[in-house]
Amino acid sequence: MIQEFLELGAVVGAHGLQGELRVHPACDSPAFACQFPLLYYDRAGRRPVRVIGARKHKNVALLRLEGVDTIEAAQALKSQTLWFRRADSRLEEGQYFIAELLGCAVVDAGDPALCYGEICGVSKTGANDVWHIRTPQGFEVLIPVIPDVVKEVDPAAGRAAIAPLEGLF
């Protein structure tokens, strides 16, 4: 399901004395989290904040936000979730965010009337992602995200089509 605002990450603390924030990214890398000129303090996008500096540092993004210029102001934002507007991100054709997969119906590629369930989670295994599918009966089935299985992904339509491996369901 395409969402207008997606979670960038959570503020885990201050870095230095000038109000720089340590942000643990909810995305693939700290570098991705550093690309936005404008972030939001809320999921609805009603509380924007301008980014005046961003850099990656180890496994976190260090962000300087407008109006946050002391260690006390930075510490006051600890545990705050930051959001970004999807339209501001740079994704290549055919790429999507994991958050947009959650809730998508998983149907059979050969018979779209056959629904296996919906995506309720994604695990990154290194070799390939694994979708967690919640069946209508309430069971969780793991689906490898490989070309032999996943035939179509359309988060805008809220669905994905698969050709399940034999014995999977």
Sequence and secondary structure as in RCSB ss.txt:
>XXXX:A:sequence
MIQEFLELGAVVGAHGLQGELRVHPACDSPAFACQFPLLYYDRAGRRPVRVIGARKHKNVALLRLEGVDTIEAAQ
ALKSQTLWFRRADSRLEEGQYFIAELLGCAVVDAGDPALCYGEICGVSKTGANDVWHIRTPQGFEVLIPVIPDVV
KEVDPAAGRAAIAPLEGLF
>XXXX:A:secstr
   SEEEEEEEEEEETTTTEEEEEESSS HHHHT  SEEESSTTS SEEEEEEEEEETTEEEEEETT  SHHHHH
HTTT EEEEEGGGS   TT   HHHHTT EEEESS TT EEEEEEEEEE SSSEEEEEE TTS EEEEE STTTE
EEEETTTTEEEE   TT  
